[in-house]
C-alpha cells in the first residue's frame, strides 16, 4: 500500500512540475491480456501503457529471456532516449527454470522519448 501511495504521489508531482524519469519495480501480477509483446521465442518483452499526456507517459514493462544453461543472474538494460539525453537503467532478472524473468517495472518517461528494453523498442499507444 505504501508503494502505491508513493507512486501516486510521484504521478501528482510530475503533473504539477513537468516531466521527469522514474523507474520502480512493482510487486503486482497484471493480467496477461493487458500486455503487448515484442521479441522472439528466446527474448520476449511485455509492456502496456498506463497513461499518456502531452508531457509524459507511464508504462509497465516486463518479460523473459530463455537461457537453459546455468549462469549467473544477468541484468537487462532499459534505455530511455530523446533528442538531448540518454538514460540507462540496469534491472536484475530472476531465474525461474529455463528462463530469466524480468519483473514488472513502472516507468514514467517524457512523451516522445524512445524506450528500449534490451534491443527491443517499446512502442507507446500514440506511435
C-alpha positions as CSV (number, residue, x, y, z in Angstrom):
1,X,0.0,0.0,0.0
2,X,2.9,2.4,0.8
3,X,4.4,1.7,-2.6
4,X,1.1,2.6,-4.3
5,X,0.9,5.8,-2.3
6,X,4.5,6.6,-3.3
7,X,3.7,6.1,-7.0
8,X,0.5,8.2,-6.8
9,X,2.5,11.0,-5.1
10,X,5.0,10.9,-8.0
11,X,2.3,11.0,-10.6
12,X,0.7,14.0,-8.9
13,X,4.1,15.8,-8.5
14,X,5.0,15.0,-12.1
15,X,1.8,16.6,-13.4
16,X,2.5,19.7,-11.3
17,X,6.2,20.2,-12.0
18,X,6.5,18.8,-15.6
19,X,8.0,15.6,-16.9
20,X,10.7,13.5,-15.3
21,X,12.1,10.0,-15.3
22,X,11.2,7.3,-12.8
23,X,11.7,3.5,-12.9
24,X,10.3,1.5,-10.0
25,X,9.9,-2.3,-9.5
26,X,6.3,-3.3,-8.8
27,X,5.2,-6.4,-7.0
28,X,1.9,-6.8,-8.8
29,X,0.9,-9.5,-11.3
30,X,-1.0,-7.8,-14.1
31,X,-3.4,-9.8,-16.3
32,X,-1.7,-11.1,-19.5
33,X,-4.5,-9.5,-21.7
34,X,-3.2,-6.0,-20.8
35,X,0.3,-6.6,-22.3
36,X,1.5,-6.1,-25.8
37,X,4.6,-8.1,-26.8
38,X,7.7,-7.7,-29.0
39,X,10.6,-10.1,-29.4
40,X,11.4,-13.7,-30.2
41,X,10.9,-17.1,-28.6
42,X,14.2,-16.6,-26.7
43,X,13.7,-13.0,-25.6
44,X,10.2,-11.6,-25.1
45,X,9.3,-8.1,-23.9
46,X,5.9,-7.4,-22.5
47,X,4.5,-3.9,-21.9
48,X,1.4,-1.8,-21.6
49,X,0.7,1.9,-21.3
50,X,-0.9,3.2,-18.1
51,X,-1.2,6.8,-19.2
52,X,0.0,9.3,-21.8
53,X,-0.2,13.1,-21.6
54,X,1.4,15.9,-23.6
55,X,4.4,15.9,-21.2
56,X,4.9,12.3,-20.2
57,X,3.9,8.6,-20.4
58,X,3.7,5.8,-17.9
59,X,4.2,2.2,-18.8
60,X,4.6,-1.2,-17.2
61,X,7.5,-3.3,-18.6
62,X,8.2,-7.0,-18.1
63,X,9.4,-10.0,-20.0
64,X,11.7,-13.0,-20.0
65,X,14.8,-14.4,-21.5
66,X,15.2,-18.2,-22.4
67,X,18.5,-19.5,-21.1
68,X,18.7,-23.2,-20.4
69,X,22.4,-23.0,-19.3
70,X,23.3,-22.3,-15.6
71,X,24.8,-18.9,-15.5
72,X,24.8,-16.0,-13.0
73,X,21.7,-13.9,-12.9
74,X,22.0,-11.5,-15.7
75,X,20.9,-7.9,-15.8
76,X,18.9,-6.3,-18.6
77,X,19.2,-2.7,-19.8
78,X,16.3,-0.3,-20.1
79,X,17.3,2.7,-22.1
80,X,15.3,6.0,-22.4
81,X,16.4,8.3,-25.2
82,X,15.3,11.6,-26.6
83,X,17.0,14.2,-28.8
84,X,19.0,15.6,-25.9
85,X,19.7,12.8,-23.4
86,X,20.0,9.0,-23.0
87,X,19.4,7.4,-19.6
88,X,20.3,3.7,-18.9
89,X,18.9,1.6,-16.1
90,X,20.1,-2.0,-15.2
91,X,17.4,-4.4,-13.9
92,X,18.2,-7.7,-12.3
93,X,16.3,-10.7,-13.6
94,X,15.2,-13.7,-11.6
95,X,15.9,-17.3,-12.6
96,X,12.8,-19.5,-13.0
97,X,13.5,-22.8,-14.6
98,X,15.0,-22.3,-18.1
99,X,14.0,-18.6,-18.0
100,X,15.4,-15.3,-16.6
101,X,12.2,-13.4,-15.7
102,X,12.3,-9.6,-16.0
103,X,10.0,-8.5,-13.1
104,X,7.4,-5.8,-13.8
105,X,8.6,-2.3,-13.6
106,X,6.7,1.0,-13.7
107,X,8.4,3.6,-15.9
108,X,7.5,7.3,-16.3
109,X,9.3,9.0,-19.2
110,X,8.9,12.2,-21.2
111,X,6.4,11.9,-24.0
112,X,8.2,11.4,-27.3
113,X,11.2,9.6,-25.7
114,X,12.2,6.2,-27.2
115,X,12.2,3.4,-24.7
116,X,14.3,0.2,-25.2
117,X,14.2,-3.0,-23.2
118,X,17.3,-4.8,-24.3
119,X,17.4,-4.3,-28.1
120,X,13.6,-4.0,-28.5
121,X,11.9,-0.7,-28.8
122,X,8.7,-0.2,-26.8
123,X,6.0,1.5,-28.9
124,X,3.6,3.8,-27.0
125,X,0.0,3.9,-27.9
126,X,0.4,7.3,-29.7
127,X,3.1,5.9,-32.1
